Amino acid sequence: MGLGERVRYQTSYTDSGRWDGFVFRPGDIVISTPAKCGTTWLQMICALEIFKSATFDRPLDQISPWLDVLLRPLTEVLADLEAQAHRRFIKTHAPLDGLPFDERVTYLCASRDPRDVAVSLDSHAGNTDRAVSLALREDAVGAAVLDELLASAPTQPSGTARERFWSWVNPAAPGKAVSDLEIMLHHLDTFWQVRDQPNIVLLRYEDLLDDLEGQMRYIAARLGIAITETAWPDLVQAATFAAMKGRAGELAPEASHDGFYHDHSQFFHSGSTGQWRQVLSEEELPRYAARVAECVPADLAAWIHRPPLPVAGNRLDDRSGAEDGGYYSRGVGEVGED
């Protein structure tokens, strides 16, 4: 499958160009999700299924490193991956068109309601110590490179939670931050376009919440991993939100960096859906729906949003069946993660 010209996604936090130095092995797994869409959840599921155990010998982010984040020198990350003898599973927030494509590799992606993503990102930003993050990035890439990246980074949104939500939906500089609505939807669209390929696995965060065991069994089948029936209960329990939150010190990304988070457990913020209702009214949904329609085709928008979004100008409860419930660079931004 040809994906066309590869895009280099570069921000003050990540650089997909770091994948250039990585050599794939048959059976590798790439976990490529937009930020706050269940990346760590998928890493945990892969770890549980590959090792067939809920006990690991080191933190999850060392077993499954985030290759393109600028928090560690690239040489260290590549050396760690080269030394791994187990089936490797690597984290990234780069869309599929920013990654090397190898038919021997399985690419996992998870979607989540973007409105919940915006709320989760807002919480995440408040829980991260920016000074610690900047110090790590300076050590990893050097002060000169970091200063150049930061000079072009958009400022952090301010104001009320509602104002920050709309800044994420309609940023002053679209496509320049680590995450905004357009960036997230583009990421999902790169997978949606090739979702029928045998090495592409496209999932939904909400389905993981609704049927964790069923989704874990599906993932294992797609990865070709056989697991005995007696092992499933313990593996599924270890992947629940409560269990992972209780192990935040070993499962949250970058938790091994002293002071990176104000509270490790807050990385696992709520593990629920519908948080967006705290900041977005029903009357504002047509405005949001119109922005989504500018970014992705209707079939993808409908797959992401359950129940479906209102048609512009209509209220949600007016809809039948609605219910509650060569290589170029793109983007330079600041602050963001899982």
FIBA-538816 format. One record per residue (C-alpha): residue in three letters; x, y, z. Coordinates in steps of 0.25 Angstrom, whole numbers, plus 5000, padded with zeros to 4 digits. Layout:
% residues N
ALAXYZ
...
END
This chain:
% residues 338
MET500050005000
GLY500550144996
LEU500250255006
GLY500850364997
GLU501950465001
ARG502250455016
VAL501950575025
ARG502850615036
TYR502050655048
GLN502950745057
THR502650825069
SER503350875081
TYR502950735088
THR503050635077
ASP503750605063
SER503250495054
GLY504650505047
ARG505250425058
TRP504550305052
ASP505650315041
GLY506650245050
PHE505750125054
VAL505849995047
PHE504549905048
ARG504549755051
PRO503449665046
GLY502349665056
ASP502549805062
ILE501349885066
VAL501250035065
ILE500150095074
SER499850225067
THR498750305074
PRO498350445075
ALA498650505089
LYS497750465100
CYS497050355092
GLY497450235100
THR498950225096
THR499450175109
TRP498150075110
LEU498650015097
GLN500050005102
MET499549935114
ILE498649835106
CYS499849805097
ALA500749785109
LEU499749695116
GLU499549605103
ILE500949595099
PHE501549565113
LYS500249485117
SER500449545131
ALA500049675138
THR501449685145
PHE502549755137
ASP503949775141
ARG504049925138
PRO503150045135
LEU502250035123
ASP502850155116
GLN504150085116
ILE503549955111
SER502750035100
PRO503550165098
TRP502950285091
LEU503950295080
ASP503750425074
VAL503550505087
LEU504750605090
LEU504850565105
ARG506050465103
PRO507250465093
LEU506850385081
THR508050305082
GLU507650255095
VAL506250215091
LEU506750145078
ALA507750065086
ASP506650025096
LEU505749975085
GLU506949905078
ALA507249825091
GLN505849775093
ALA505649625090
HIS504149625092
ARG503149665082
ARG503249815081
PHE502049915082
ILE502450065080
LYS501650185084
THR501450305075
HIS500450425073
ALA500850435059
PRO499750415048
LEU499950295039
ASP500450385028
GLY501550435037
LEU502050295039
PRO502950195031
PHE501950085026
ASP502349945026
GLU501449825023
ARG502049735033
VAL501649835044
THR500249845051
TYR499749995053
LEU498750015064
CYS497950145065
ALA496850185075
SER495750285073
ARG495050365084
ASP493950475084
PRO494850595081
ARG493950675091
ASP494450585102
VAL495850595097
ALA495850745099
VAL495350735113
SER496450625116
LEU497550705110
ASP497150825118
SER497350745131
HIS498650685126
ALA499250815123
GLY498950865137
ASN499550735143
THR500850745136
ASP502050825141
ARG502550915129
ALA503850945135
VAL504250795137
SER503750765123
LEU504550885117
ALA505850835124
LEU505650695119
ARG505450745105
GLU506650835106
ASP507550715110
ALA506950635099
VAL507150725087
GLY507950845092
ALA507650985096
ALA507751045082
VAL506850945075
LEU505850955086
ASP505851105086
GLU505651105071
LEU504451015073
LEU503851095084
ALA503951225077
SER502951175067
ALA502051105077
PRO500651165079
THR500351215093
GLN499551125103
PRO498051155102
SER497451235114
GLY496151285120
THR495051195125
ALA494851045122
ARG493851075111
GLU494751175105
ARG495951075105
PHE495050975099
TRP494651065087
SER496151105086
TRP496450955083
VAL495350945073
ASN495651075066
PRO497051115070
ALA497751245066
ALA498751165058
PRO498151035053
GLY499050915051
LYS500150975059
ALA499950925073
VAL500250785078
SER498750755078
ASP497450825073
LEU496250775066
GLU496750785052
ILE498050715056
MET497250605063
LEU496250585052
HIS497350575042
HIS498050475049
LEU496850385050
ASP496550415035
THR497950355031
PHE497450225037
TRP496050235033
GLN496450235018
VAL497250105019
ARG496450035030
ASP496249915022
GLN497649885021
PRO498049755028
ASN499149815037
ILE498249935041
VAL497449925054
LEU496450045056
LEU495750045070
ARG494850135078
TYR495150175093
GLU493650165096
ASP493650025091
LEU494749995100
LEU493950055112
ASP492749975108
ASP493349835105
LEU494749835110
GLU494849675109
GLY494249675096
GLN495149775090
MET496449715097
ARG496049585090
TYR495849655077
ILE497249725078
ALA497949585082
ALA497249525070
ARG497749635060
LEU499149625066
GLY499149475065
ILE499349455080
ALA498749325086
ILE498349335101
THR497749225109
GLU496349245115
THR496849235129
ALA497749355127
TRP496749455122
PRO496049495135
ASP497349545141
LEU497849615128
VAL496449685127
GLN496449725141
ALA497849785140
ALA497449875128
THR496249935135
PHE496250085138
ALA496250065153
ALA497449965153
MET498250055144
LYS498050175152
GLY498450095164
ARG499750065157
ALA499950205151
GLY501450215156
GLU501850105147
LEU500850125136
ALA500750275133
PRO501650325122
GLU502850395127
ALA502450365142
SER503950315144
HIS504350465142
ASP504350525156
GLY503350645157
PHE502750625143
TYR501350615148
HIS500750685160
ASP500050555163
HIS500250425155
SER498850375157
GLN498250495151
PHE498850455137
PHE497750355138
HIS496750465139
SER495350405139
GLY495250285129
SER493850325125
THR493050385113
GLY492150515113
GLN493150605120
TRP492950705110
ARG491550735115
GLN492250815126
VAL492750915116
LEU491850905104
SER490350935103
GLU489350865094
GLU489150995087
GLU490651005083
LEU490650865077
PRO490250915063
ARG491451005063
TYR492350895067
ALA491750805057
ALA492050905046
ARG493450905050
VAL493550755049
ALA492950755035
GLU494050855031
CYS495150745035
VAL494650605031
PRO493650535023
ALA492250505028
ASP492450355029
LEU493650375038
ALA492950485047
ALA491750385049
TRP492750275053
ILE493450365063
HIS492250425069
ARG491150335076
PRO490050385076
PRO490250465063
LEU490450605063
PRO489250705059
VAL489150755045
ALA489550905046
GLY488350985051
ASN487750865057
ARG487650825072
LEU488250685076
ASP486850645081
ASP486250675068
ARG486950565061
SER486250425059
GLY486750325069
ALA487650425076
GLU487950385091
ASP488850435102
GLY489950365106
GLY504150545000
TYR503750595013
TYR503150725018
SER502850785031
ARG501550825038
GLY501350895051
VAL502150945062
GLY501350945076
GLU501550935091
VAL501050845102
GLY500250715100
GLU500250565102
ASP499450435103
END
